Amino acid sequence: MDRYVALLRGINLGATNRIGMADLRRLVSALGHHDVQTYLQSGNVVFGSDTSDAKRLAAGIEQVIADELGLTVPVLVRSARELAAVVDKNPYAGREADPTRLLVAFLRTTPKPSSVDALTAPGGESVAFTVVRREAYLHFPDGGYGRSKFTNAYLEKKLGVVATTRNWKSVRALSELAAG
């Protein structure tokens, strides 16, 4: 059995796409996954599974959410090993003491190299970013993500892929939970 993290995009933001964490744990458990845990209220699920196909795991969770709750929610899945590598390879982690200024955007697929090459910060904002395969590492040295136009939606539009963004504290915590 391997450990995984499912990252749901766009839930529990305002009044739309509301999913209780108890419901989410129940739905993921009903799919036959083991030791299901949620982290925070933003759609982070850590679980064990005998299935080793991350795309199949994500599709199963998306489908059960649609069938049971009537919601269309993109789900991205990373293995515990992949998430540990994300933590180890963050090019900005050693440069920033404030974890609120570091984020990782998880991408459903690897974007086209031309899209990555064309990516720039909007309006000259002070943001550093590095896209490595299916992750975009973000560093906001002069302020927080909440005031930036370099948002998850901006990344999705510019890179042409579905994304969901987590702050550095959450990424590290999820990696630790997945490691067991």
C-alpha contacts under 8 A as a table, 3 or more apart, distances in Angstrom:
res1	aa1	res2	aa2	distance
1	M	48	G	6.13
1	M	49	S	5.34
1	M	50	D	4.69
1	M	51	T	7.74
2	D	48	G	5.49
2	D	49	S	5.58
2	D	50	D	6.45
2	D	51	T	7.86
2	D	52	S	7.19
2	D	79	S	7.51
2	D	80	A	7.74
3	R	46	V	7.20
3	R	47	F	5.64
3	R	48	G	4.31
3	R	49	S	6.38
3	R	79	S	6.01
3	R	80	A	5.46
3	R	178	A	5.77
3	R	179	A	7.30
4	Y	46	V	5.71
4	Y	47	F	5.45
4	Y	48	G	6.12
4	Y	49	S	7.48
4	Y	77	V	6.73
4	Y	78	R	5.73
4	Y	79	S	4.27
4	Y	80	A	5.30
4	Y	178	A	6.25
5	V	44	N	6.88
5	V	45	V	5.50
5	V	46	V	4.48
5	V	47	F	6.48
5	V	77	V	5.59
5	V	78	R	5.39
5	V	79	S	6.22
5	V	80	A	6.88
5	V	174	L	7.24
5	V	178	A	6.70
6	A	43	G	7.79
6	A	44	N	5.85
6	A	45	V	5.03
6	A	46	V	6.45
6	A	58	A	7.07
6	A	75	V	6.36
6	A	76	L	5.65
6	A	77	V	4.42
6	A	78	R	6.65
7	L	43	G	5.90
7	L	44	N	4.95
7	L	45	V	6.64
7	L	75	V	5.61
7	L	76	L	5.14
7	L	77	V	6.17
7	L	164	T	7.21
8	L	11	I	6.76
8	L	42	S	7.47
8	L	43	G	4.82
8	L	44	N	6.43
8	L	73	V	6.60
8	L	74	P	5.98
8	L	75	V	4.57
8	L	76	L	6.50
8	L	164	T	7.26
9	R	43	G	7.24
9	R	73	V	6.25
9	R	74	P	5.46
9	R	75	V	6.25
9	R	76	L	7.92
9	R	163	A	7.24
9	R	164	T	5.19
10	G	13	L	6.47
10	G	17	N	7.15
10	G	42	S	7.87
10	G	73	V	7.18
10	G	164	T	7.54
11	I	16	T	7.20
11	I	17	N	4.93
11	I	18	R	5.88
11	I	19	I	6.75
11	I	42	S	6.13
11	I	43	G	6.39
11	I	73	V	7.51
12	N	15	A	7.02
12	N	16	T	6.60
12	N	17	N	5.78
12	N	18	R	4.67
12	N	19	I	6.44
12	N	41	Q	6.97
12	N	42	S	6.13
12	N	43	G	7.90
13	L	16	T	6.44
13	L	17	N	7.27
13	L	18	R	7.55
13	L	42	S	7.99
15	A	18	R	6.62
17	N	71	L	6.58
17	N	73	V	7.85
19	I	23	D	6.84
19	I	24	L	6.76
20	G	23	D	5.23
20	G	24	L	6.28
20	G	41	Q	7.61
21	M	24	L	4.86
21	M	25	R	6.10
21	M	38	T	6.43
21	M	41	Q	6.52
21	M	43	G	7.61
22	A	25	R	5.18
22	A	26	R	6.17
23	D	26	R	5.02
23	D	27	L	6.12
24	L	27	L	5.16
24	L	28	V	6.19
24	L	38	T	7.89
24	L	45	V	7.99
25	R	28	V	5.29
25	R	29	S	6.00
25	R	36	V	5.94
25	R	37	Q	6.51
25	R	38	T	6.77
25	R	45	V	7.51
26	R	29	S	5.11
26	R	30	A	6.04
27	L	30	A	5.04
27	L	31	L	6.64
27	L	61	I	7.69
27	L	64	V	6.69
27	L	65	I	7.35
28	V	31	L	5.32
28	V	32	G	7.26
28	V	33	H	6.28
28	V	36	V	7.05
28	V	61	I	6.51
29	S	32	G	5.38
29	S	33	H	5.00
29	S	34	H	6.37
29	S	36	V	6.37
30	A	33	H	7.16
31	L	60	G	7.51
31	L	61	I	7.83
32	G	49	S	7.53
33	H	36	V	6.92
33	H	47	F	6.36
33	H	48	G	5.68
33	H	49	S	4.93
33	H	50	D	7.59
34	H	47	F	5.77
34	H	48	G	4.76
34	H	49	S	6.11
35	D	46	V	7.85
35	D	47	F	5.44
35	D	48	G	5.96
36	V	45	V	6.87
36	V	46	V	5.76
36	V	47	F	4.40
36	V	48	G	6.99
37	Q	45	V	5.68
37	Q	46	V	5.15
37	Q	47	F	6.34
38	T	41	Q	7.83
38	T	43	G	7.34
38	T	44	N	5.55
38	T	45	V	4.47
38	T	46	V	6.15
39	Y	42	S	7.66
39	Y	43	G	7.39
39	Y	44	N	5.31
39	Y	45	V	6.42
39	Y	46	V	7.78
39	Y	174	L	7.40
40	L	43	G	7.28
40	L	44	N	6.98
41	Q	44	N	7.55
44	N	174	L	7.84
46	V	174	L	7.32
46	V	177	L	6.96
46	V	178	A	5.99
47	F	178	A	7.39
49	S	52	S	7.32
51	T	54	A	7.93
51	T	57	L	7.26
53	D	56	R	5.31
53	D	57	L	6.29
54	A	57	L	4.95
54	A	58	A	6.13
54	A	77	V	5.65
54	A	78	R	6.75
54	A	79	S	7.51
55	K	58	A	5.15
55	K	59	A	6.11
55	K	76	L	7.93
55	K	77	V	7.19
56	R	59	A	5.07
56	R	60	G	6.09
57	L	60	G	5.20
57	L	61	I	6.39
57	L	77	V	7.12
58	A	61	I	5.27
58	A	62	E	6.14
58	A	75	V	5.35
58	A	76	L	5.83
58	A	77	V	5.76
59	A	62	E	5.05
59	A	63	Q	6.02
59	A	75	V	7.38
60	G	63	Q	5.11
60	G	64	V	6.21
61	I	64	V	5.27
61	I	65	I	6.18
61	I	75	V	7.08
62	E	65	I	5.29
62	E	66	A	6.24
62	E	72	T	7.08
62	E	73	V	6.11
62	E	74	P	6.41
62	E	75	V	6.08
63	Q	66	A	5.05
63	Q	67	D	6.03
64	V	67	D	4.99
64	V	68	E	5.77
64	V	69	L	7.83
65	I	68	E	5.36
65	I	69	L	5.30
65	I	70	G	6.62
65	I	71	L	6.06
65	I	72	T	7.25
65	I	73	V	7.38
66	A	69	L	5.56
66	A	70	G	4.46
66	A	71	L	4.72
66	A	72	T	5.58
66	A	73	V	7.61
67	D	70	G	5.72
67	D	71	L	7.89
74	P	162	V	7.71
76	L	106	F	7.51
76	L	107	L	7.59
76	L	108	R	5.96
76	L	164	T	7.95
78	R	81	R	7.99
78	R	82	E	5.86
78	R	83	L	6.17
79	S	82	E	5.07
79	S	83	L	6.20
79	S	178	A	7.94
80	A	83	L	5.15
80	A	84	A	6.13
80	A	175	S	6.37
80	A	178	A	5.10
80	A	179	A	5.86
81	R	84	A	5.14
81	R	85	A	6.33
81	R	179	A	7.90
82	E	85	A	5.09
82	E	86	V	6.34
83	L	86	V	4.95
83	L	87	V	6.42
83	L	171	V	7.83
83	L	174	L	7.97
83	L	175	S	5.59
84	A	87	V	5.15
84	A	88	D	6.21
84	A	175	S	5.68
85	A	88	D	4.94
85	A	89	K	5.93
86	V	89	K	5.32
86	V	90	N	6.24
86	V	135	E	7.77
87	V	90	N	5.74
87	V	171	V	7.26
87	V	172	R	6.50
87	V	175	S	7.54
90	N	93	A	5.59
90	N	137	Y	6.53
91	P	94	G	7.29
91	P	130	T	7.75
91	P	137	Y	7.52
92	Y	95	R	5.25
92	Y	96	E	6.47
92	Y	102	L	7.41
92	Y	137	Y	7.73
92	Y	138	L	7.90
92	Y	139	H	6.60
93	A	96	E	5.76
93	A	97	A	7.75
93	A	102	L	7.46
94	G	97	A	7.58
96	E	99	P	7.03
96	E	101	R	7.51
96	E	102	L	7.63
96	E	141	P	7.74
98	D	101	R	5.87
98	D	102	L	7.53
99	P	102	L	5.31
99	P	103	L	7.99
99	P	167	N	7.36
99	P	168	W	5.49
99	P	169	K	6.06
100	T	103	L	7.45
100	T	144	G	6.85
100	T	167	N	6.38
100	T	168	W	6.70
100	T	169	K	7.38
101	R	139	H	5.70
101	R	140	F	4.95
101	R	141	P	6.34
101	R	143	G	6.85
101	R	144	G	5.66
101	R	145	Y	6.97
101	R	167	N	7.87
101	R	168	W	7.93
102	L	137	Y	7.57
102	L	138	L	5.72
102	L	139	H	4.78
102	L	140	F	6.53
102	L	167	N	6.12
102	L	168	W	5.31
103	L	137	Y	6.13
103	L	138	L	5.05
103	L	139	H	6.60
103	L	165	T	6.78
103	L	166	R	5.64
103	L	167	N	4.23
103	L	168	W	5.01
104	V	135	E	6.58
104	V	136	A	5.64
104	V	137	Y	4.70
104	V	138	L	5.90
104	V	165	T	5.60
104	V	166	R	5.50
104	V	167	N	6.34
104	V	168	W	6.79
104	V	171	V	7.50
105	A	135	E	5.65
105	A	136	A	4.94
105	A	137	Y	6.48
105	A	138	L	7.52
105	A	152	N	7.12
105	A	163	A	6.12
105	A	164	T	5.47
105	A	165	T	4.03
105	A	166	R	6.37
106	F	134	R	6.14
106	F	135	E	4.75
106	F	136	A	6.55
106	F	163	A	5.39
106	F	164	T	5.35
106	F	165	T	6.02
106	F	166	R	7.92
107	L	110	T	6.81
107	L	134	R	4.78
107	L	135	E	5.58
107	L	136	A	7.48
107	L	161	V	6.47
107	L	162	V	5.86
107	L	163	A	4.41
107	L	164	T	6.78
108	R	134	R	6.62
108	R	161	V	6.38
108	R	162	V	5.42
108	R	163	A	6.09
109	T	133	R	7.82
109	T	134	R	5.71
109	T	161	V	6.47
109	T	162	V	7.63
110	T	133	R	5.01
110	T	134	R	4.81
110	T	161	V	7.85
111	P	115	S	6.57
111	P	116	V	6.76
111	P	133	R	7.34
111	P	134	R	7.45
111	P	159	L	5.79
111	P	160	G	6.77
111	P	161	V	6.45
112	K	115	S	5.29
112	K	116	V	6.54
112	K	159	L	7.35
113	P	116	V	5.06
113	P	117	D	6.07
114	S	117	D	5.04
114	S	118	A	6.16
115	S	118	A	5.15
115	S	119	L	6.26
115	S	158	K	6.60
115	S	159	L	5.19
115	S	160	G	7.56
116	V	119	L	5.25
116	V	131	V	7.00
116	V	159	L	6.40
119	L	158	K	6.45
119	L	159	L	7.41
121	A	124	G	5.87
121	A	125	E	5.71
121	A	126	S	7.43
121	A	127	V	6.51
121	A	150	F	6.40
122	P	125	E	5.89
122	P	149	K	6.46
122	P	150	F	6.39
125	E	148	S	7.52
126	S	140	F	6.52
126	S	141	P	6.91
126	S	142	D	6.50
127	V	138	L	7.02
127	V	139	H	5.67
127	V	140	F	4.77
127	V	141	P	6.70
127	V	142	D	7.95
127	V	150	F	7.89
128	A	138	L	5.91
128	A	139	H	5.03
128	A	140	F	6.57
128	A	141	P	7.91
129	F	136	A	6.63
129	F	137	Y	5.44
129	F	138	L	4.57
129	F	139	H	6.22
130	T	136	A	5.57
130	T	137	Y	5.15
130	T	138	L	6.79
131	V	134	R	7.44
131	V	135	E	5.77
131	V	136	A	4.18
131	V	137	Y	6.23
132	V	135	E	5.42
132	V	136	A	6.22
132	V	137	Y	7.89
140	F	143	G	5.65
140	F	144	G	6.01
140	F	145	Y	6.69
141	P	144	G	7.95
143	G	147	R	7.53
144	G	147	R	6.04
144	G	148	S	6.97
145	Y	148	S	5.18
145	Y	150	F	7.59
145	Y	151	T	7.35
148	S	151	T	6.64
149	K	154	Y	7.19
150	F	154	Y	5.77
150	F	155	L	7.00
151	T	154	Y	5.02
151	T	155	L	6.30
152	N	155	L	5.15
152	N	156	E	6.20
152	N	163	A	6.45
152	N	164	T	6.35
152	N	165	T	6.20
153	A	156	E	5.06
153	A	157	K	6.18
153	A	163	A	7.94
154	Y	157	K	5.21
154	Y	158	K	6.13
155	L	158	K	5.19
155	L	159	L	5.73
155	L	160	G	7.81
155	L	163	A	7.41
156	E	159	L	5.35
156	E	160	G	5.33
156	E	161	V	5.17
156	E	162	V	5.59
156	E	163	A	5.97
157	K	160	G	5.30
157	K	161	V	7.36
166	R	170	S	6.23
166	R	171	V	6.32
167	N	170	S	5.46
167	N	171	V	6.31
168	W	171	V	4.98
168	W	172	R	6.16
169	K	172	R	5.36
169	K	173	A	6.16
170	S	173	A	5.01
170	S	174	L	5.95
171	V	174	L	5.23
171	V	175	S	6.16
172	R	175	S	5.09
172	R	176	E	6.25
173	A	176	E	5.12
173	A	177	L	6.19
174	L	177	L	5.03
174	L	178	A	5.99
175	S	178	A	5.12
175	S	179	A	6.11
176	E	179	A	5.10
176	E	180	G	6.59
177	L	180	G	5.24
